[in-house]
Amino acid sequence: MKVIQISPHSLSLSHVHSKNFLIYGGWHIKLAKEIIKRTKEFEIECWIPEVAIDKVLEWRKEGIIYRMFPSFSLSPRYGTRELSTPMLHKLRRILKQEKALIHLHGVFNWSSYLIAALYGGRVPTIAQHHGDLPSEIELLHELRKRNFKSVAGLFLLSLSEFVPRQMLSKIDYFFALNSEVKDYLVGMVGEDKVTLQTMGIDFHKFRPMSKEKVRKNLGLKTKETYILYVGAFTKSKGLDYLIYSLPEILEDYPNVVLLLIGDGYYRKRLESLCRKLEIKDKVRFLGYVEYDKLPYFYNAADVCVLPSLREGLGLVAVEAMACETPLIGTKVGGIPEAIKNFEAGMLIPPADSDAIAEAISKNLLNRSKFRVNRSRAKKCYSWTHIITNTLRIYESLIQEYFNLK
């Protein structure tokens, strides 16, 4: 049985252009690789639209077929209004010739809506949510929670929900990234079609290690205090507030160094801010780091900070706490759930540099007291748990559509 894992947007939109990243990055690709580790029952393809190419690219690696399709976007918003007509044509041809299951890795975007409209109810289809709610839907959701009284305002906002509601009702099953999104989808399609499921990590890879040894291997000083951030350099990650907090922290901890792993369009703004605050010698921009090296950086750090203004899951929080590194995260998206599931970490309000400084100081003062519940967290974030549940849904839909076990 063929399973087609589809990303709805170009990976180049997140400033990544190499085929090497396409093979090892992207959540649909990571999920596919974990599935084929555990079963040979499915032939898996991973599809990627790409605005930067003009012809279809195809290759096979490690048992997975990759297809990259030219696409176009009518909006600067990250991928929500991106479409690939060659991808849709290829999907039509395959579905005419053989049985397949479609696994969409995106919910609120044009590609998912269109595929749902074309094949919903005819082909088993799953949509897995990544990121957070689109801003207009998030606003409508918030206004309803606050019992907003403006009929005109609610009517106009509800128009932006009409198409998603109509199209998504045709999808068989949804995986929601956090409880807020799950509640929203349940209100849209019903409780029996939605389950809470994140993406996973390898708990053997992300584990506690000797801080002294990993610092030596990474060329970091044993007597410095390291604050770590891992992720994209975008405005929504709240990095301005983390950098603004640093002068206050340095007053009490002059040996503090901020390590920033990642890259993105916001980097120049952050570098300029460091110069303005005269702390550029205390901030190190490390760029992208190989995924296999991240556990060493988490273990080398004294505290990891995730200052996001918006966040779907906050997998960095999961990775950091799996390494038993003290974690400070904002109260947005899936970060509070990660902290709850590990029974550790500190929550702070978003967009508050004073709260960041205070939380970091508290963690540095009580470093030896940080403990996590790895056993409980594994039940939520281990790949074994996630793939077992994914395959259960696959098998149920295949039985329903094709009467195959």
GIWOTA-V619267 format. One record per helix or strand of 2 or more residues. SS is the DSSP state (2 for helix, 1 for strand). FROM is the first residue (numbers start at 1). TO is the last residue. If there is no record, write none. Layout:
BEGIN
SS_FROM_TO, SS_FROM_TO
END
This chain:
BEGIN
1_2_7, 2_11_14, 2_19_24, 2_27_38, 1_43_50, 1_57_61, 1_64_70, 1_72_73, 1_82_83, 2_85_97, 1_100_105, 2_110_119, 1_125_128, 2_135_145, 2_151_168, 1_173_176, 2_179_189, 2_191_193, 1_194_196, 2_211_218, 1_225_230, 2_235_237, 2_239_252, 1_256_261, 2_267_276, 2_280_282, 1_283_287, 2_291_300, 1_303_306, 2_315_322, 1_327_330, 2_335_342, 1_346_348, 2_353_365, 2_367_369, 2_374_381, 2_383_402
END
